[in-house]
Amino acid sequence: MDVTLTQPKNIVVASPNMVVGAPLSFVQRVLSLPMQRKLMLAGGVIAIVVIFAAMVGWGRDGDYRVLYSNLSDKDGGAIVAQLQQMQTPYKYSEGGGAILVPADKVHDLRLKMASAGLPKGSVVGFELMETQKFGVTQFQERLNFQRGLEGELVRSIQALASVQSARVHLALPNQNGFFREQQKASASVVLTLYAGRTLDRGQIAGIVHLVSSSVPEMSTKAVTIVDQTGTLISAQQNGSDQAGLDAQQLQYVHQIESNYTQRIRDILEPVVGKENLRAQVNADVDFSQIESTAEEYKPNQGQQASASIRSQQTTDQVGQGSATPSGVPGAASNQPPVPATAPINGASQPLQGSSGSSSNSSSRREAVTNYEVDKTVRVTRSATGTVKRLNAAVVLNHRTSTDAKGKTSTQPISQEELDKLTALVRETIGFDDKRGDSVKVINTPFHVVKEEPDSTPMWRTPETVDMIRTLAVPAGLTLAALVVVFGAIRPAIKAAQEAQAEGAQHQLNAVVDDQQELPDITEMPQLEGPTTDDRLLAARKFALENPAAMANVMRGWMNN
């Protein structure tokens, strides 16, 4: 039986020009691109790497921290030379007062500088005694001890908030065996204060006692303190040493003036308004200390006054006299004797007897009486910080009124109202005519300065300029990266994806009984198939009757 087999409809024979197999990888697709696309992709990748490295380097270089500040020129030059030798990048601060280094190297560099003995201007304390060399003389030991003591005092003084730097000079004389010839130690302190700060009396006294207590047998009067302007400030601890006022007295005067000024504002602001009032008070305060002692004695109180007797003494004397008559002849001798009296002041008088007596005996009586003397002792100490005089000056602005049309006008305050306001101010500050206080209240228009609006564009303001300078480098690098990505890398990747899609459209799989739909081929002409095919029917019949032979035929087709 002759059978002619035809190719089944569901078996596709791939042409030699078709791509058959697995899809290509990304590298293969990139290699299959044109040379121009390859160069664009390679250049874009290199540019991205360079931009990323630049951004990382700029971020590290921008983070600088202070290594040392407030250095002398000599120490600054030595530290810069050491940094250059170590090949470490550094910068100066805007004012030139500090040396900046990368933040991750600050602590490491400080340790290395300390091992090199920099900065040399740092304060050295008692650690100087730990590096004693062999063969040091007694003079060198005393000198090192003095340097260490001065350094420790400097460290203690610099711990104060108002002190920026300090220097201490100690004069420690050599002590000998003669006590009378020994000299006392003394000290001098030079302080550099921060701008706008001062030391009050308590702080100055604390520094004086700190220095004097650190040196044996040093008196507080032997410590001298001066500031950076050369002004002697150690005398401020004793008010009598200064002709002017010290810091506490000035503060007290300022507090008094502020209290009186605030009183005036509190009483006048509800009447004239907060912005229509200016007031100043000048207080003359007496800080003198006066102490007086007075003793007062009362006059002699006389015999009739009741006075306290302090002591009393009476003396009687009796003796034998001559028979010869004596006395004053006449009638006075025949009068009876007057009673004895004792004066207040204690003077003694002899007792009077009859001179005409014929007896041979004589008598004498003395009485002394001391009375308490009235004495008054009065000690008066005047108070310090008393107000001697007050001068108050008040300026009021003209009244502002707005009419119905919205027009604003100013008019002065009437004299009657000014008199009332003046009386209020006098009562507020406790006006005393005997002290010579004065109060002046005037009315005048205020000169108001109109604030002109800032017409500077926002992009030209200093804040915006600084922000632009700060963000210029990262913004520029980011923009360059975006240009590279969208201008070179993205088109190359897109071209590689289009090539993969085109290869997938032309790829066919040669599989028997495949359910995939074959692509439409529009170039080939459409042919109308026969309604019945006798050869196909004969092949089907042969396959049913002899399947083994049909299998051999198919095997031959597959192995061809």
Beta strands, then each sheet from edge to edge (+ up, - down):
strand 1: 64-69
strand 2: 91-92
strand 3: 98-102
strand 4: 163-171
strand 5: 186-193
strand 6: 223-226
strand 7: 277-286
strand 8: 291-297
strand 9: 309-320
strand 10: 361-371
strand 11: 375-381
strand 12: 386-396
strand 13: 399-402
strand 14: 408-411
strand 15: 438-443
sheet 1: 1+ 3- 2+
sheet 2: 4+ 5- 6-
sheet 3: 7+ 12- 15-
sheet 4: 8+ 11-
sheet 5: 9+ 10-
sheet 6: 13+ 14-
end
